[in-house]
């Protein structure tokens, strides 16, 4: 849990109060002006009523240049950020031709497959020529090519499940699968920090989601049954994420599995951020935390992050996949995943597993951990995995030493730095960008209102120099903005309570 | 199949329904519980009784007032006693007399004092012109008692919490359903696997077949220019974008693509989604919120259905492509709901219905929309690049200015031969989605090479308007070829690129119908190498339109392909459906 310092909480509340008050005053003037002008709605109700878009109009638009910055290159370790300008106080932003080369600490490019790769890209282009960018058809009609069949087999093998089904979009995977698996009379117990797609899927299935405290919740729910009717639940699915994207935390999978087994609940593990990124062979949190994939009923993940492609998968028993292929709307109605994207996944998995047949030279990364990674790792995939781990742990520990409040667990490539005050969001983002470091800042509604943060995503394609440059800039900006909430020495107790690692 | 399909059935309805069906023991109790009232009759009755017992003597003080008991009794004994006094057993009677009179005395005294006690303090009190006597006090006391009872914590049966042991037992006893229902034969369907691209001719099991299963309307699959632009994009940007649009997932080609689409359609702006299916189910909940009214065609595809479900709006269906039904629905909705004028109101229609191949009569929709002041959301997934002289879709086809449509959505996985989807409309409509649309905000953006493919496809379309003419010609050829197909009839619009054949006579069961269609499709593929598909629907799909065989016509089909398909279908349909006609 995040505990906000008392004073910070107070100033944060004050800031939002101030923003709200000024927003209200501006709204008042707008209302008066609107009265004077004739209404152009012509009997239609406005798209947004009253306060529905207050947050957007009065808070978000002021700092919208911190979000959605366009880039004009691949999202590799360094990328080209297109500069924008505004003539109307940030209400609209226009692109310029100017670009600035920035260090990319924002993309989910964990293994560095985002840029063109000498193994993957030629194969993707080959598939493009053979299969075209799209099949223009759904998987059950004419959208299953040999590539799709190969991909499903490849993914199933990689995650360690008998079968898998793939979709063209990660978001759809969650939101279209949950309603199929569970209907009326079923309960989805969802972690309160789960991704929006799960929340939408849970809503789509007519179940209500209840947050954490798993064992307690499970006991209570089984004993109480459904609300009002008190019938027993038909089935319970517990949905957790491997790495929580906004927190950088690893889920405590072994315990969750044990509890679920005890209470006969099914487990649904969303590995959107963890598959490919953690574990000795990149097989995700199961491998990292020593859980047998057979103990997880439904394994879900996306290809947008570590594999540098698009889409998502569900892996499970042969029967489960067969059933999903028969019922899942995303399989029946959606265009199948684009063939080059499918090929990219197959190729990147081969690289991760060392099946690309080469141990092509990755620039040695001496110095960081005291030894040369390319010497101890037999192939490029293993080097990438070792490097993301080294990079993440190095970056995290350095940030902590500097006194930032960093969330998340070791080995997780996602590390949020707490900002809290709303004014610090644009300040941090803009100042970093000025110094050619692109970071992501996250605020409401992706996080609770008080817990605004910056989020760093580390990639295997970052070199040590990149990381040091990033740390220097973040430290400078941190001093400037005032977000070093801890004294600048590593704190012993922070190491406690973290997930024990192999 | 026990998979519950009606996921959006109103919870309350179900609760009441299941209660009335399965637990007839104590309906009143259940109803009270359901409505949140906690009522325990025994306690309440006894409390009321207590109250009643405490009141009768006092509640009628007026007659007692005139009674003046002691004096009357002294002068004349009551008549019953005097009758008794004339009894022969005088002695006994006298004792009885004394006892009785003593009892009467005591009772009357008590009554008198009671009256006095209640009357005395306020006997002559007049408050604001109201003469206050004892009954008002009683009423006040009653009121206090009622307030006291109301203020008591209501009785909750659930508060009798289970002991730890009981919970353990319940957990022990609980047997969940299996995660999935047992597999049946029909679930084991495996689609044909393509060994080459899904162009007009493709390879299945090593054999070249004519492909009518891909919505490659303009024949852009395998187009030289498309492949060139994709290759360049793949080399420059890699495959994925590795982030949502907000977090460095916006790549310049996305913005170029949005501008290109807007320019092509003549709208102020557009927004890209990373998947065709997610376009509608993200865009709809961004606009339609709880309480809003959405009038929608009952034949819309699942993406729209899901969007409507997620929006939690009030959804009213009208008959498939029936404008009279739409009008009466609009009329009813506007009349019934007095507040309707203040609510956001939307009509949702598809330009070419994926489930039937029908074309929405846009001119009528616009007339009605303007009459009743509804906004229109039009899904152009199967008409973009197909309808209208230059492929600008249904608006061009009907000659309706594009500004009249408030929100246009389309998947790009059909005519444009790429993936993803877009939504277009006024700047207000688009900007709103950039922050409020969950599929846009929370999902990784469209792979850049697919955005660049979309740009190229539109370029190609604009340069070659004859593609559309060719497609139209092909549709006409196929229609003519299929005009006398036995046992089946074309249910789609003659202009629609989806040719939808449904059974003339249903067997009466959906499953058998589908089996027949599957048989036709299988035979056509195996014997004549023509790849057509029967429509399949998910268990969560609520569209109840009949199943059929769907043919996606492409501009790249040659006349021989079309004739081959229609001849083959005719032959196979005649043999398979021989027994049913």
Interface residues (C-beta under 8 A of the other chain):
Chain A: X42 X43 X44 X45 X46 X47 X48 X49 X52 X53 X56 X60 X67 X68 X69 X70 X71 X72 X73 X74 X75 X76 X79 X81 X82 X95 X104 X106 X107 X108 X109 X113 X114 X115 X116 X117 X120 X121 X124 X125 X128 X129 X130 X131 X132 X133 X134 X135 X136 X137 X139 X140 X141 X142 X143 X144 X145 X146 X148 X149 X168 X169 X170 X171 X172 X175 X176 X179 X180 X181 X183 X184 X185 X186 X195 X196 X197 X200 X203 X204 X205 X206 X218 X219 X220 X222 X223 X224 X228 X229 X231 X232 X233 X234 X235 X236 X237 X263 X264 X265 X266 X297 X298 X302 X303 X304 X305 X307 X308 X309 X310 X319 X320 X322 X323 X325 X326 X327 X328 X329 X330 X332 X333 X334 X335 X338 X339 X340 X341 X344 X438 X440
Chain B: X3 X4 X5 X6 X7 X8 X9 X11 X14 X15 X18 X19 X33 X34 X158 X162 X166 X167 X170 X171 X174 X175 X176 X177 X178 X179 X180 X181 X183 X186 X187 X188 X189 X191 X192 X193 X194 X195 X196 X197 X198 X199 X202 X211 X213 X214 X215 X216 X221 X222 X226 X227 X230 X231 X234 X235 X236 X237 X238 X239 X240 X241 X242 X243 X245 X246 X247 X248 X249 X250 X251 X252 X254 X255 X274 X275 X276 X277 X278 X281 X287 X289 X301 X302 X303 X306 X309 X310 X341 X342 X343 X344 X345 X354 X373 X374 X375 X411 X413 X414 X417 X418 X419 X428 X429 X432 X434 X435 X436 X438 X439 X441 X442 X443 X444 X446 X447 X449 X450 X453 X531 X533 X536 X537 X538 X539 X540 X541 X550 X552
